[in-house]
Every structure is written in structure tokens, then in C-alpha cells.
């Protein structure tokens, strides 16, 4: 396990983490640049005409950056490599415990699984083979300790991940709500100001009113654009869904952990618990894959 499985798991997990960061940075940058392009186009209302060529060049550069980043990410396969390596890492993680009881899962995977991931996981299992050990009480205790370590590690990770995703979702939702509320306040404030000017018939404030019209127009268009970009990031990242799934899986694993503590140390019982633990993890993985297969790196439009 240490010489064959552990290094392969570490490589797959590291590759998944690295490509995931590239993928997430890509779609966040795309949505941010899309909002920035809208702001640049609106600034033409406030700046002198001599600045408009500069704004047009900047906007074209922003759009070109979005196109180049999206094409580069898709050509490099950030999305596909992230899903593939994460799936491989999770399958190898489960194999670390299951292989100690001869559970190698050599059956073919589902059609939805990438061929190379399924092949690589089964090839690793075949390379490990059946354990060459005396299956006595001491050996079963070692396997049980490995199982509880896996379950405890996953519970801790999932609980922390759920809290982190809840905070991120809440903050982005609050920020988006604040931006749309500010837009409404600006519109209402401008209408009140216009009504007061008409009632007072104060022509001295015409220049100020014109400047306020421009400022209100820019703000009332730019703030919703930024809010829409934030919403796009939330939907692409599925932070609320991640938090919900992490909480659910953490609960199921916590129940399993209590059952393991109360079990007798027999081989058959331990094998059932290993199957239950790996079943929970692979089922969650399948749900995660189904969700994120539909969220590739694409243009924010």
C-alpha cells in the first residue's frame, strides 16, 4: 500500500487540487472581467470624448482576455482533468482500506466514468492483489483503525468544508443583495431629487441635475452587472450545494462511526462497515461528478 497506492493517490490528489485552482480562477476571472467590460462601456458617458478610443481599446482587450482564457482553459482540459483526477483520488482513497480485506472492486465502472480513470484504478487494484497476511485479531484491529481514521478524516474535512462553503455563499449572496439594493436606492433617490427640482423650478441646479443623471445611469447599470457576475460565480461554484452535500455525508459518516465503535471485531462485520464507508464516499463522488459535468469553463453570457 505504501509503495504502490499511497504515491498514486498523492499524485492524483495534488493534480486535482492544482487543476481545480486553475479552473476556479478561470471562471471567477471571466465573470469579473465581464462586469468590468460593462463598467468600461458606461464610463464613456462620464468621460470626455477624447477618452472614448481608450475605453474602446480597453473593452476590446477585456473581451479578448475572456476569449483567450476560456479557450486556453478548454484546450488545457482544466475541467476534465479536475473531474478525472478527483475521481481517481477518491477511488484510490477507498481502495487503501478496502484492499486490506480483499475488496479490490475489479468490476468495470459505469459508462459515465472516464475510461482511463476506471482502467487505472482497476489496474492498481490488480497490482495490489489479495493481502498476504495472517487475518487474526491484530490484523483486523489494524484494518479497523485504518477505517476509523478514514471516516474521522472525512468527517473533519466535510464539516470544515460545509462551514467554509456556507460562509462563502452567505457573503456572496449578501454582497449581491446589497448591490441590487443600492441600485434601487440610487434610482429612488434620483427620482426624488428630480421631483424636488421640478417642484422648486430651480434652473440653477440644471448642471448638477445633468451630472446626477449621468452618475445615476452609470451606477444603476454597473451595480447590477457586478451583482450578476457575483451570481454567476455562485451558480458556477455551487457553494450552497457543496455545503448541503458535505453536511449530509458528514452526518451519515458520523452515524457509521458510532456503529463501528459498537461493533464486534469480526471479519464479516468489519467488511460490511468498509463497504458501507466506501459506498457512501463513492455515491457522494457520483453526485458531485453529475453536478460538475454540467459546469465547464464557458463564456459568461
C-alpha positions as CSV (number, residue, x, y, z in Angstrom):
1,X,0.0,0.0,0.0
2,X,2.7,2.5,0.9
3,X,4.9,1.8,-2.1
4,X,2.2,1.5,-4.8
5,X,-1.1,3.0,-3.7
6,X,0.0,6.0,-1.5
7,X,2.2,7.7,-4.1
8,X,-0.5,7.3,-6.8
9,X,-3.2,8.7,-4.5
10,X,-0.9,11.7,-3.6
11,X,-0.2,12.4,-7.3
12,X,-3.9,12.3,-8.2
13,X,-5.0,14.4,-5.3
14,X,-2.3,17.0,-6.0
15,X,-3.2,17.1,-9.7
16,X,-6.9,17.5,-8.9
17,X,-6.1,20.4,-6.4
18,X,-3.9,22.2,-8.9
19,X,-6.2,22.0,-11.8
20,X,-9.2,22.9,-9.6
21,X,-7.5,26.1,-8.7
22,X,-6.9,26.9,-12.3
23,X,-10.5,26.1,-13.3
24,X,-12.0,28.2,-10.4
25,X,-9.6,31.1,-11.1
26,X,-10.7,30.9,-14.7
27,X,-14.4,31.2,-14.2
28,X,-14.1,33.8,-11.5
29,X,-11.8,35.9,-13.7
30,X,-14.2,35.6,-16.6
31,X,-17.2,36.8,-14.7
32,X,-15.2,39.6,-13.1
33,X,-13.9,40.8,-16.5
34,X,-17.4,40.6,-18.0
35,X,-18.6,43.0,-15.3
36,X,-15.5,45.2,-15.9
37,X,-16.3,45.4,-19.6
38,X,-19.8,46.7,-18.8
39,X,-18.3,49.4,-16.5
40,X,-15.8,50.5,-19.1
41,X,-18.6,51.0,-21.7
42,X,-20.6,53.0,-19.1
43,X,-17.6,55.3,-18.3
44,X,-17.9,56.7,-21.8
45,X,-21.0,58.6,-20.6
46,X,-19.0,60.5,-18.0
47,X,-15.5,61.0,-19.6
48,X,-14.7,63.4,-22.4
49,X,-15.0,62.2,-26.0
50,X,-11.2,62.1,-26.3
51,X,-11.1,59.2,-23.8
52,X,-13.6,57.0,-25.8
53,X,-10.9,55.4,-28.0
54,X,-9.0,54.4,-24.9
55,X,-12.1,52.9,-23.4
56,X,-12.9,51.0,-26.5
57,X,-9.4,49.6,-26.7
58,X,-9.6,48.6,-23.0
59,X,-13.0,47.0,-23.5
60,X,-11.8,45.1,-26.6
61,X,-8.8,43.9,-24.6
62,X,-11.0,42.8,-21.7
63,X,-13.3,40.8,-24.1
64,X,-10.2,39.3,-25.8
65,X,-8.8,38.2,-22.5
66,X,-12.1,36.4,-21.7
67,X,-12.0,34.6,-25.0
68,X,-8.3,33.7,-24.7
69,X,-8.7,32.5,-21.1
70,X,-11.7,30.4,-22.0
71,X,-10.1,28.8,-25.0
72,X,-6.8,28.2,-23.1
73,X,-8.6,26.5,-20.2
74,X,-10.7,24.3,-22.5
75,X,-7.7,23.3,-24.6
76,X,-5.7,22.5,-21.5
77,X,-8.7,20.5,-20.2
78,X,-8.9,22.1,-16.8
79,X,-12.4,21.0,-16.2
80,X,-12.0,17.4,-17.5
81,X,-8.6,16.9,-15.7
82,X,-10.1,18.2,-12.4
83,X,-13.0,15.8,-12.5
84,X,-10.9,12.8,-13.7
85,X,-8.1,13.3,-11.1
86,X,-10.6,13.9,-8.3
87,X,-12.5,10.8,-9.2
88,X,-9.3,8.8,-9.3
89,X,-8.1,10.1,-6.0
90,X,-11.3,9.3,-4.2
91,X,-11.3,5.7,-5.7
92,X,-7.8,5.2,-4.6
93,X,-8.6,6.6,-1.1
94,X,-11.3,4.0,-0.7
95,X,-9.1,1.3,-2.1
96,X,-6.5,1.9,0.7
97,X,-8.8,0.4,3.2
98,X,-10.9,-2.0,1.1
99,X,-7.8,-3.7,-0.3
100,X,-6.7,-4.8,3.2
101,X,-9.8,-7.0,3.3
102,X,-9.5,-8.2,-0.3
103,X,-12.2,-5.8,-1.6
104,X,-10.5,-4.8,-4.9
105,X,-13.6,-3.7,-6.9
106,X,-12.3,-5.2,-10.2
107,X,-15.6,-4.8,-11.9
108,X,-15.9,-2.4,-14.8
109,X,-17.1,1.1,-14.0
110,X,-20.2,2.8,-15.3
111,X,-20.3,4.2,-18.8
112,X,-20.2,7.8,-17.3
113,X,-16.7,7.2,-15.9
114,X,-13.7,8.2,-17.9
115,X,-12.1,5.1,-19.4
116,X,-8.6,5.8,-18.2
117,X,-9.7,6.5,-14.6
118,X,-11.6,3.2,-14.4
119,X,-8.7,1.4,-16.0
120,X,-6.1,2.9,-13.8
121,X,-8.0,2.3,-10.6
122,X,-8.6,-1.4,-11.5
123,X,-5.0,-1.8,-12.7
124,X,-3.8,-0.5,-9.3
125,X,-6.1,-2.9,-7.5
126,X,-4.8,-5.8,-9.6
127,X,-1.3,-4.8,-8.9
128,X,-2.0,-4.8,-5.2
129,X,-3.7,-8.2,-5.3
130,X,-5.1,-10.0,-2.3
131,X,-3.4,-9.2,1.0
132,X,-0.7,-11.6,2.1
133,X,-1.2,-11.6,5.8
134,X,-2.5,-13.6,8.7
135,X,-6.0,-12.3,9.3
136,X,-6.0,-12.5,13.1
137,X,-7.3,-10.2,15.7
138,X,-4.3,-7.9,15.5
139,X,-4.6,-7.6,11.7
140,X,-8.3,-6.8,12.0
141,X,-7.6,-4.2,14.6
142,X,-5.2,-2.5,12.2
143,X,-7.8,-2.5,9.4
144,X,-10.4,-1.2,11.8
145,X,-8.0,1.6,12.9
146,X,-7.4,2.5,9.2
147,X,-11.2,2.6,8.6
148,X,-11.9,4.8,11.6
149,X,-9.0,7.1,10.6
150,X,-10.5,7.4,7.1
151,X,-14.0,8.1,8.5
152,X,-12.7,10.6,11.1
153,X,-10.6,12.4,8.5
154,X,-13.6,12.7,6.1
155,X,-15.9,13.9,8.9
156,X,-13.5,16.6,9.9
157,X,-12.9,17.7,6.3
158,X,-16.5,17.7,5.3
159,X,-17.6,19.6,8.4
160,X,-14.9,22.3,7.8
161,X,-15.8,22.4,4.1
162,X,-19.5,22.8,4.8
163,X,-18.8,25.7,7.1
164,X,-16.5,27.3,4.6
165,X,-19.0,27.0,1.7
166,X,-21.8,28.3,3.9
167,X,-19.8,31.4,4.7
168,X,-18.8,32.0,1.1
169,X,-22.3,31.5,-0.2
170,X,-23.7,33.8,2.5
171,X,-21.2,36.5,1.9
172,X,-21.6,36.5,-1.9
173,X,-25.4,36.4,-1.6
174,X,-25.3,39.3,0.9
175,X,-23.0,41.3,-1.4
176,X,-25.2,40.7,-4.4
177,X,-28.3,41.7,-2.5
178,X,-26.5,44.8,-1.3
179,X,-25.6,45.8,-4.8
180,X,-29.2,45.5,-6.1
181,X,-30.5,47.3,-3.0
182,X,-28.0,50.2,-3.7
183,X,-29.3,50.3,-7.3
184,X,-32.9,50.6,-6.1
185,X,-31.9,53.4,-3.6
186,X,-30.0,55.3,-6.2
187,X,-33.0,55.2,-8.6
188,X,-35.4,56.2,-5.9
189,X,-33.1,59.0,-4.7
190,X,-32.7,60.3,-8.2
191,X,-36.4,60.3,-8.8
192,X,-37.0,62.2,-5.5
193,X,-34.3,64.7,-6.5
194,X,-35.9,65.3,-9.9
195,X,-39.3,65.7,-8.3
196,X,-37.9,68.3,-5.9
197,X,-36.3,70.2,-8.7
198,X,-39.5,70.3,-10.7
199,X,-41.5,71.4,-7.7
200,X,-39.0,74.2,-6.9
201,X,-38.4,75.1,-10.5
202,X,-34.8,75.8,-9.7
203,X,-33.0,76.2,-13.0
204,X,-29.7,76.9,-11.2
205,X,-29.3,73.2,-10.5
206,X,-29.7,72.1,-14.1
207,X,-26.0,71.4,-14.4
208,X,-26.0,69.4,-11.2
209,X,-29.1,67.5,-12.4
210,X,-27.3,66.6,-15.6
211,X,-24.3,65.3,-13.8
212,X,-26.6,63.3,-11.5
213,X,-28.4,61.8,-14.4
214,X,-25.0,60.5,-15.8
215,X,-23.9,59.2,-12.4
216,X,-27.2,57.5,-11.7
217,X,-27.2,55.9,-15.2
218,X,-23.7,54.5,-14.7
219,X,-24.4,53.3,-11.2
220,X,-27.8,51.8,-11.9
221,X,-26.3,49.8,-14.8
222,X,-22.8,48.9,-13.3
223,X,-24.0,47.7,-9.9
224,X,-26.5,45.1,-11.3
225,X,-23.8,44.0,-13.8
226,X,-21.4,43.3,-10.9
227,X,-24.3,41.7,-9.0
228,X,-25.0,39.4,-12.0
229,X,-21.3,38.5,-12.1
230,X,-21.4,37.5,-8.4
231,X,-24.5,35.4,-9.0
232,X,-22.8,33.7,-11.9
233,X,-19.8,32.8,-9.7
234,X,-22.2,31.4,-7.1
235,X,-24.0,29.3,-9.6
236,X,-20.8,28.0,-11.3
237,X,-19.2,27.2,-7.9
238,X,-22.4,25.7,-6.5
239,X,-21.3,26.6,-3.0
240,X,-24.7,26.1,-1.4
241,X,-24.9,22.6,-3.0
242,X,-21.4,21.7,-1.8
243,X,-22.3,22.7,1.8
244,X,-25.5,20.7,1.7
245,X,-23.9,17.6,0.3
246,X,-21.0,17.9,2.8
247,X,-23.3,18.2,5.7
248,X,-25.3,15.2,4.6
249,X,-22.3,12.9,4.0
250,X,-20.8,14.1,7.3
251,X,-23.9,13.1,9.1
252,X,-24.0,9.6,7.5
253,X,-20.4,9.0,8.3
254,X,-20.9,10.1,11.9
255,X,-23.6,7.6,12.3
256,X,-21.4,4.9,10.8
257,X,-18.6,5.9,13.1
258,X,-20.8,5.3,16.1
259,X,-21.8,1.9,14.7
260,X,-18.2,0.9,14.2
261,X,-17.4,1.7,17.8
262,X,-20.2,-0.6,19.0
263,X,-19.3,-3.5,16.6
264,X,-17.7,-6.7,17.4
265,X,-14.2,-7.1,15.8
266,X,-15.2,-9.9,13.4
267,X,-14.0,-10.1,9.8
268,X,-17.5,-10.1,8.2
269,X,-18.8,-7.2,10.3
270,X,-15.7,-5.2,9.5
271,X,-16.1,-6.0,5.8
272,X,-19.6,-4.7,5.9
273,X,-18.5,-1.5,7.5
274,X,-15.8,-1.0,4.9
275,X,-18.3,-1.5,2.2
276,X,-20.7,1.0,3.8
277,X,-18.0,3.6,4.2
278,X,-16.7,3.3,0.6
279,X,-20.2,3.1,-0.7
280,X,-21.1,6.5,0.9
281,X,-17.9,8.1,-0.4
282,X,-18.4,6.8,-4.0
283,X,-22.1,7.7,-4.0
284,X,-21.2,11.2,-3.0
285,X,-18.5,11.3,-5.6
286,X,-21.0,10.2,-8.3
287,X,-23.4,13.0,-7.3
288,X,-20.5,15.5,-7.3
289,X,-19.5,14.4,-10.8
290,X,-23.0,14.6,-12.1
291,X,-23.3,18.2,-10.8
292,X,-20.0,19.5,-12.2
293,X,-20.0,17.7,-15.5
294,X,-22.6,20.3,-16.5
295,X,-20.4,23.2,-15.4
296,X,-17.5,23.5,-17.8
297,X,-15.5,26.7,-18.4
298,X,-17.6,28.7,-20.7
299,X,-18.1,32.3,-21.8
300,X,-20.0,34.4,-19.2
301,X,-23.1,35.1,-21.3
